[in-house]
Amino acid sequence: AGRKLKRRRSFFVRNQIVALGLGSNLQNPIENLRRALTEIKKSSLFEVLDVASIYESDAQLPKNAMSDWQKKFLNSVVLCKITNVAGAPVKPDELLHEVKQIEVRIGRQSSERWAPRLIDIDILYWNLEAYHSEQINIPHIRLCERPFALLPLLEVWDSQEHKIELKLPLWASAYIEVKPFNTQKSKKYFWPKVVGILNITSDSFSDGGRFLNSESLQQQVLKLIDHGADVIDIGAESTRPSATFISEDAEYENLNWALDKVFSCSKYFKVDILISLDCRRPAVVRRVLDQHRVDFLNDVSGFADIEMKKILKEFQIPAFVMHSLGVPPNLELTLDQFKNPCIQLEEWWQDRNQDLLSFGITQDQLIFDPGIGFGKSKVQNLFILQHLQQLSKIKNDVMIGHS
C-alpha cells in the first residue's frame, strides 16, 4: 500500500503534457472540431502546444449497427500543457471533468455507445505514469486499436522530449499505406489560422477611431484572441476609397505605439500573439522591424515595390501577397467581367509568384491573398468566396481577408 501511494504521488509532480483526442461525425464535423479546439484554448487548464492534422475514417461500429450510424468521422489530437492558476497539480479526474464540460458546451448529449456523436474528447495519453480508475484509463485502453486516434497522436507527440511508451501496431509504420477503418490524413479538411484585424486608424470603414487609446486597444486584442484569433494584423493606414492621407512618420508612430501596447498586453496576460504588420511603405516597415518582432508582413499592393521585395529577402518573414488593381481601390477598375475571376487570379499569382522567387524570396514565405474588395466587382467578390476550390492550383497557403 505504501509503494502504491508513493507511485500515485509521483504522478502529479512532473511536467504535465496531455494529448486530447477529438472526434465528430454528426451535423457539421469540421465545425465541431474547430469549436472544440477553441473551447480547449479558452480553458484555464490548458495551454495548447500543437494540433495534429485532421484525419478521416470509417466509424468503429458493433455488429448489426443501424445503417444511419455508418457516418464517417473526422478526428484530430490537441497536445496541451496542463496549467492551473491555483498552482496545485491537476488530477486526472479533474481533467476528465473539464473535457466533459467542454463537450456539454458544444452540445453533446447522452447517447448509446458507438452511436454517432456531435463531439467526443478523449484523454489519450499523458507523459506521466499510467493511471486507471472506474472513470478513466490513461493511456486510453483502446489507443493502439484505433488509427484515427494513434496516428494524429504520433504526429504531435514526435516533437516532445518524452517518447511514447507503447507497443505500436505494425500498421502505424509510415510505409503501410492502408490503415484500419480506412483512416487517412484528410485532403479536404484542415485547421485554418484565424487573423484578427486591428485598425489603428481614424477612418477605416468598419472600426475607424475605435482603438486609438490604450484601454480600448488592449480590450480588442484580448477579445480577438478569446474569439479564436491566431494572428493579429495591425495597420495604421486606411486603404478604403477616399481615405485620409497619413504621413510615413505618423503611420510609424501609430504602429510603434500600438505594438508597444499589444506586446505589453501579451506579457501581462501571458498570451502568445503572432503579429502581422499591414503596411505597404518600405521605410515604415524597416523602422518597425528595427523596434519590434513581426511574424508576417502584409502588403496590399502585392510586394510590387522593389524595396518591399528587398525587405522580404533580407528578413525572410512570411508574407501575405495581395492581389489588387490599385490602392485605394477604384470601383471602376476591376477584373475582366467576362472571364472567370478565379482563373484571372491564378494567372496573376503565377506571374507574381515567379517574380518574387526570381528576386531570391523563398516559396515557403509566400501566402496568396485574392484581395476581396480590391479590383473586383461585388459579383466577382461573391463568386470568388463561393468557388475557392477553383484556386486549388495555387499550392501556397491562401489568406482570405473577407472583412
Secondary structure, DSSP 4 states (H G I P E B T S, - for coil): -HHHHHHHHHTTTS--EEEEEEEE-SSSHHHHHHHHHHHHHH-TTEEEEEEPPPEEEPPP--TT--GGG---EEEEEEEEEE--TT-SPPPHHHHHHHHHHHHHHHT-----TT---S-EEEEEEESS--EE-SS-EES-TTGGG-HHHHHHHHHHHTTSSSPP-S---GGGSTT----GGG-EE-SS---PPPEEEEE--S--TTTTTTT-SHHHHHHHHHHHHHTT-SEEEEE-S--STTPPP--HHHHHHHHHHHHHHHHHHHHHHT---EEEEE---HHHHHHHHHHS--SEEEETTTT-SHHHHHHHHHH---EEEE--SSSS--TT--S-TTS-HHHHHHHHHHHHHHHHHHTT--GGGEEEE--TTSS--HHHHHHHHHTGGGGTT--SEE-----
